[in-house]
Amino acid sequence: MHILFKILITLLCALASIAADAQRFHSMKVMKEGDFMSAPVIRLGSDDRISINFDEWSDDFSELRCRLVHCGPDWKPSRLLESEYLDGFNFADIDDWALSSGTFTGYVNYQLFIPDERLSPKVSGNYIVEIFHRDDPDEVLGEARFSVAEQSAQVRASVSSQTDRGHNSEWQQLEIEVIPSDVRFESPFSDVRLLLLQNNDPATLREIDTPSRLDGSSLIYAHQPQLIFKAGNEFRRFESIRTDYPDMHVDSVRYIGPVYHVWLTPDTQRADAEYSYDQTQQGRFIVRQYNATDSDLGADYVTAHFTLDTPDITGADVYVAGEFTGYRYDESTRMRYDYNAGVYRLELPVKQGSYNYRYVAIPRDGDRQPDPSLIEGNKYETRNEYRIQIWYDPPGSRYSRLITDTTLYP
């Protein structure tokens, strides 16, 4: 395995745990404005904006500020000065806030859009939004991440279950063509990198340093091991948009002060089951309360009870994963095995809405790579989403340019 690939996986998994701060901020949602199914990426110089929305459990607002850190593909800060990647001063008050209304859990909802008249990125790349209290700028309370792409190349891509490792089995293989439009690659075999993510899960990150071949000015990526992914399975889903009766995949709802509790229908392992199609949100969540005029303020927090009915998996820990957990693998998302009942259990606070999730096993020894397939299985028919990034390091440049960032939707 490529050394940089290992570093990137470790770093992105660590960053995911910071971005969805389980103690300070909750229900953090980062997306392109107006499209909750989009990846958090905007086009440089366009009218696109990134929307960042999160809650703080409190009865009063905090005087929060934020700043931007320009990063390369590995999410490490670049060598650029703030004035080189940002118009204006590098701080902004998060002054768009409101108190929750009619909820058992009191919270403050914050909203931020980038770019605006205060924070406006000047160059492409990855950006970290650091959130801090105005009186203590050195203590970062939470982070959000988004990307700014030049979109100066077109990408044609396809995914197939006819792979170099077998046909219609447990794999999916991509073939990608990158067609430069407003950029000219001087040395494409040494200066261009392709990064891939399946369903925006940091643990699936793949890096390809060189194209397979050139076709005129186009870069072709085909029949390389990094283009082959485990097929996985469709995400599981549940809804908690109301508390007067059970929603989708919910067995029962009951108020146990100070909050409502939602018991999900017990799940079973699907590795040995036949594939079953389900139209999901590719791991995402959306906040929604059925009769609220503004769900950001009217949706309450409930305690969701997850149950996985399967024998104890020796030598591995089991986690609940999805966008709503930030793909965070720590004590807050680790399931405990109930030996008396023969099931795994986990309680998680979630804001009312529609949620996608899956169960992930992580071996206690070895590389500790998160692996959903032990429980969910690998079904070649699965409709996965693939995010494709093209990075360019021209000779003499002091930062990596994000040439294009696109998503191959199922």
DRENRO-128225 format. One record per residue: x, y, z of N, C-alpha, C in turn; residue in one letter. Coordinates in steps of 0.2 Angstrom, whole numbers, plus 5000, padded with zeros to 4 digits. Each point is the difference from the previous one (the first is absolute). Layout:
XYZXYZXYZa/...
END
This chain:
500449945000499650065000500450065000m/499950054996500450064999500050045007h/500650025002500150035007499550065000i/500050054995499650065001499249985001l/499849944996499349985001499949985007f/500549975004499949985007499950065004k/500550054998499950075004499450034999i/499750004994499450044999499449975003l/500049935000499449975004500150015007i/500550005003500150015007499850075002t/500250054996499950075001499350024999l/499749974995499350024998499549975005l/500249945003499549975005500150045006c/500650025002500150055006499650064999a/500050034994499750064999499250005001l/499849944997499349995001499750005007a/500549975005499850005007500050075002s/500450054998500050075002499450044997i/499849984994499550044996499350005004a/499949945002499349995003500149995007a/500250055004500250015007499449975004d/500049945003499549975003499850045007a/500550045002499950035007499750074999q/500350044996499850074999499550014995r/500149984994499550014995499649944997f/499450014998499649944998499750014993h/499949954997499650004993500350054995s/500750005000500350044995499949974993m/499850054996499849984993500450054996k/500449984995500450044996499949984993v/499750044996499849994993500050064995m/499949984994499950064995499350035001k/500050065001499350035002499549984995e/499449985003499449984997500049924997g/500549965001500149944998500349955005d/499649975004500249965006500449944997f/499849984994500349944997500750014997m/500250065000500650024997500649995004s/500649994997500750005004500150075002a/500450025005500150065002500650044996p/499850014994500550034995499650064996v/500450054999499750064996500550014995i/499850044994500450024995500350065001r/500750014999500350065001499850064996l/499850055003499850064996499350004998g/499649955002499350004999499550035005s/499449995000499550025005499949955005d/500349944999499949945005500250025007d/499649985005500250015007500049935003r/500450005005500049945005499550025006i/499649965002499650015006500249955005s/500150035006500249975006499550015006i/499749955002499550005005500149965006n/500050025006500149965006499750025006f/499949965005499750025006500550005006d/499850045005500449995007499450005005e/500149945004499549995005500150065006w/499650055000500050055004499450045000s/499950045006499450055000500250074998d/500650014998500250064998500650004995d/500150044995500550004995500750015003f/500449974996500850025001500250054995s/500550045002500350054995500549964996e/499849974995500449954996500350044994l/500649994998500350024994500349944996r/500250024994500349944996500650044995c/500449954998500550024995500149944996r/500450024994500149954995500749985000l/500249944999500649974999500149974993v/500450024996500149974993500449945001h/499849944996500349945001500149974993c/500549955000500149964994499549945000g/500249954996499549945000500149965006p/500550005004500049965006499850045006d/499650064999499750045005500550035005w/500750004998500550045004500050074997k/500150055005500150074997500550014995p/499850044995500550014994500550055003s/500450024995500550055002499850074998r/499450014998499850064998499850055006l/500250064999499850055005499250015000l/499750035005499350015000499850054995e/500450054998499950054995500049974993s/500349945000500149974993499449954998e/499649985005499549964999499350035002y/500050065003499450025003499950084999l/499450024998499950074999499750025007d/500350065003499750035006500449975006g/499850015006500349985006499849935001f/500449965003499949935001499649985007n/499450045001499649985006499350034998f/499549965003499350034999499649985006a/499650045002499549985005499549964997d/499849945004499449964998499450035003i/499750054997499550045003499349984998d/500049954996499349974997499849945005d/499750025005499849955005499350015003w/499749955002499350005003499949955005a/499650015005499849955005499549954998l/500049945002499549954998499450025003s/499449974997499450025002499549945002s/499849995006499549955001500349935001g/500750005002500449935000500149995007t/500149935002500249985006500750025002f/500449994994500750015001500150084997t/500250045004500250074998500650004996g/500050044995500750004996499950074996y/500650024998500150064996500349974993v/499650024995500249984993500450054997n/500549994997500550044996500049994993y/500150054996500049994993500550054997q/500449974995500650044997500049984993l/500150064996500149984992500750034998f/500349964996500650024997500049994992i/500250054996500350065002499550055002p/500250055004499650065001500450065000d/499850065002500450064999500550005005e/500149955005500550005005500549954998r/499849944998500549954998499849974993l/500550014996500049984993500649974997s/500049944999500649964997500250034994p/500750014999500250024993500349954996k/500249945003500349954996499749935001v/500149954996499749945001500449965005s/499649945003500349965005499549985005g/500349975005499649985006500050065005n/499450015003500050055006499749975006y/500450015006499749995006499750065003i/499450005003499750055004500149995007v/500450045003500149995007499550045004e/499749975005499550045004500350015007i/499950065003500350015006499650065004f/500150015006499750055004500450064999h/499650064999500450064998500550025005r/499949985007500550025005500649955001d/499949944996500649955000500149974993d/500350044996500149984993500549944999p/500449985006500549954999499649935001d/499450005003499749945002499549984994e/500149964996499549984995499549955003v/499450034999499449965003499749954995l/500150014994499749964995500350024993g/499949954995500250014993499549984995e/500050034995499749984994500450004994a/499949964995500449994994499650014994r/500350044995499750004993500650014995f/499850004994500550004994499850064995s/500550034997499950054995500449974994v/499649994994500349974994500050054995a/500549994995500050054994499549974995e/499949945000499549974995500350024993q/500749994999500350024994500149934996s/499749955001500149944997499349965000a/499849964995499549965000500149935002q/499649975003500149935002499449954997v/500249954997499649954998500249945004r/499549975003500149945004499449954999a/500249945002499549945000500249955005s/499549975003500149955005499749934998v/500449955001499749934997500249955005s/499549955000500249945004500449954996s/500150014994500549964996500750035002q/500349965004500750035003500549954999t/500650035001500649964999500149945005d/499650015005500049955006499449954999r/499650004995499449964999499450044998g/499549964997499450034997499449995005h/499750055001499350005004500249965006n/500550025004500149975006500050055006s/500550025003500050045006500350074998e/500250014994500450064999499750054995w/500250065000499850054994500750034998q/500050024994500650024997499850074996q/500450055001499950064996500550014994l/499850034995500450024994499950085000e/500550044999500050075001500450034994i/499750054997500350044995500050085002e/500650035000500050075002500250044994v/499650044998500150044994500150085002i/500650024999500250075002499650054996p/499850055003499750054996500350075001s/500050035006500350065001500749995004d/500349944999500749995003500449964996v/500650005000500549964996500549975005r/500049935000500449975004500749994997f/500550035003500749994997500349935001e/499949975005500349935001499549965004s/499549984996499449965003500249945004p/500549974998500249935004500450025006f/500250065002500350015006499650065004s/499650044997499850065003499250005002d/499749944998499350005001499849945004v/499650015005499749955004499349995000r/499749945000499349995000499849975007l/499550035003499849975007499349984999l/499849945003499349975000499849995007l/499350015000499649995007499449964998l/499849955003499449974999499550025006q/499550034998499450025004500350055005n/500550044999500350055004500349985007n/500149935000500349975006500850015000d/500350035004500750015000500449945000p/499749945003500449945001500049974993a/499750024995500049974993500550044995t/500350055003500550044996500549964996l/500050014993500549974996500450064996r/500649994999500450054996500449964995e/500050034994500349984994500550054998i/500649984999500650054999500150024992d/499849954996500150004993499549974996t/499850044995499549974995500249934997p/499649964998500249944996500350024993s/499750054997500350024994499750074998r/500250034994499750064998499749984993l/499550044999499649994993499950074998d/500550034996500150074998500250045007g/499650045001500150045007499649975005s/499649954999499649975005500449955005s/499850005006500349955005499649945001l/500249944999499649945000500249965006i/499549995005500249965006499549934999y/500449954999499649934999500449945002a/499749955002500349945002500650015005h/499950045005500550015005499749975007q/500349975004499749975006499750055005p/500250075000499750055004499350024997q/499849984994499450014997499449955002l/500249955004499649945002499850015007i/499350005001499850015007499549945002f/500049995006499549955003499350034999k/499649964997499350034998499650025006a/500149975006499650025006499349984999g/499550045003499349995000499750065001n/499350014998499650065001500050025007e/500050065002500050025007499349985003f/500049995006499449995004499750075001r/499450015002499750065001499450005005r/499950065004499450015004499850075000f/499450015003499850075000499750015007e/500150065003499850025007499750074999s/499550014995499850074999499450015005i/499749955003499550025005500149955006r/499650025005500149965007499349975002t/499550014996499349985002499949934998d/500449974995500049934998500649984997y/500249944999500649984997500050024992p/500650024998500150014993500449944997d/500350024994500349944996500549975004m/500049935001500549965003500150025007h/499450025003500050015008499549955003v/500249975005499549965003499550035005d/500350055004499650035005500450075002s/499550055003500350065002499750015007v/500450035004499750015007500450065003r/499650045004500350055003500349985007y/500650005001500449995007500450065001i/499750045005500350075001500850005001g/500350044997499750074997499949994992p/500149944997499950004993499649944997v/499850004994499749944997500549954998y/499849945001500549944998499749974994h/500449984995499749974994500449934999v/499649955000500349935000500049984993w/500549994996500049984993499949935000l/499749984994499849934999500749965000t/500149945004500649975000500349984993p/500650014999500349984994500449945000d/500149964994500449945000500550014995t/500549965000500650004996499749984993q/500350044994499849994994500549974995r/500649985003500549974996499849944996a/499649965003499749934996499450014997d/499650065001499450014997500050024992a/499549994997499950024993500050085000e/500250034994500050075000499350024999y/499850065003499450035000500150074999s/499750034994500050074998499750045005y/500350065002499650055004500350074998d/499650044998500250074998500250045007q/500650015001500250035006500350074998t/500350035005500350075000500849995000q/500349944998500749994999500350025007q/499749985005500450015007499850075003g/499650044997499950075003499450005004r/499950065004499450015004499850074998f/499350015002499750064999499550015006i/500150065003499650025006499350024998v/499549975003499350014998499549985006r/499650055002499449985004499450024997q/499549955000499450004995499650065000y/499950035006499650065000500350075002n/500750004999500450065002500050044994a/499950075001500150044994500850014999t/500449995004500750004999500349955005d/500249944996500249945004500750015003s/500450054998500650025003499950025007d/499450035002499950025006499549965004l/499549974996499549965003500149935001g/500549974997500149935001500449995006a/499749955004500349985007500649954999d/500349995006500549955000499749945003y/500149944998499749945002500649955001v/499949955005500549955001499849944995t/500449984995499949954996500449945003a/499649945000500249945003500249954994h/500649994998500249954995500149935003f/499749954996500149935002500249964994t/500649965001500249964994500049935003l/499649964997499949935003500449954996d/500649995003500549964997500549975005t/500349944999500549985005500650055001p/500349995006500550055001500649984995d/500350064997500549994995500750015004i/500349945000500649995004500650044997t/500350045004500650044997499950064997g/499350035000499950064997499550045004a/500050064999499550055003499550024994d/499350015002499550014996499850085001v/499950034995499850075000499450024996y/499650055001499550034996500350064996v/500050004994500350054996499550034995a/500250064998499650044995500250075001g/499750044995500250085001499850035006e/499549975003499850035007500549995005f/500449955000500549985005500750034998t/500050034994500650034997500549944998g/499749944999500549944999500550005006y/499850015006500450005006500049945003r/500649975001500049935004500350015006y/499650015005500350015007499549975005d/500050025006499649975005499350024999e/499950064997499350035000499649964994s/500349964996499749974994500149925001t/500449985005500149935000499449965004r/499849954997499549965003500349955005m/499549995005500249955005499649944999r/500349945002499749944999499649975006y/499449995000499649985005500049925000d/500449975004500149935000499349965002y/499650035004499449975002499550004994n/500050054997499550004994500349984994a/500650004999500449984994499950054994g/500150065002499950064995500550055002v/500250044995500450065001499550065001y/500250055005499550055001500450075000r/499750054998500350075001499450055000l/500150055005499550065000500450064998e/499750044995500350064997499550055000l/500150065002499650065000500050024992p/499450014997499950034993499550055000v/500150044996499450054999499549974995k/499450025001499549974996500150014993q/499949944996500150014993500049934996g/500450004995500049944996500849984999s/500149945002500749985001500249944996y/500650004997500349944998500649975004n/500149945001500549975004500249934998y/500549985002500249934999500549985006r/500149935001500449975005500749994997y/500550025004500749994998500449975005v/500449954998500449965004500750025000a/500450015005500750025000500449955004i/500549964997500449965003500450035006p/500149975005500350035006500849994999r/500249964995500749994998500150024993d/500650014998500250014993499950074998g/499850024994499950074998499450035002d/499549975004499450035002499650034995r/500049984994499650034995499349995001q/499650055000499249995000499849964994p/499649955002499749954995499349995001d/499550024996499349995001499849934997p/500449974996499849944996499949945005s/500450005005499949945005499349995002l/499650065001499350005002499650014994i/500150054996499650024995500049964994e/500649974998500149964994500350054995g/500149974994500250034994499649974994n/499550054998499649984995500150044993k/500249974995500250044994499550044997y/499349995002499550044998499950075003e/500450015006499950065004500250064996t/499550055001500150064997500450055004r/500750004999500450045003500150074997n/500250055004500250064997500850015001e/500350034994500750005000500250084999y/500450025004500250075000500750004997r/500250044995500650004996500350075000i/500650005003500450075000500649994996q/500250054996500650014996500450055003i/500649995002500550055003500650004996w/500250074999500650014996500550045004y/500649984999500650035003500550034995d/499850064997500550024995500750015002p/500550004996500750015002500050075003p/500350015006500150065003499450035004g/499549965000499450035004500149985007s/499750055004500049995008499449975003r/499549984995499449975003499849954994y/499649955003499649954995499450034998s/499950004993499450034997499549945000r/499450025002499449954999499750024993l/500249964995499850014993499249994999i/499849945003499349994999499849955006t/499450015002499749965006499349984997d/499949944999499349984997499849935003t/499349995000499849945003499649954994t/500249945000499649954996499549975004l/499450024999499449985003499749944998y/499749965004499749934998499450014996p/
END
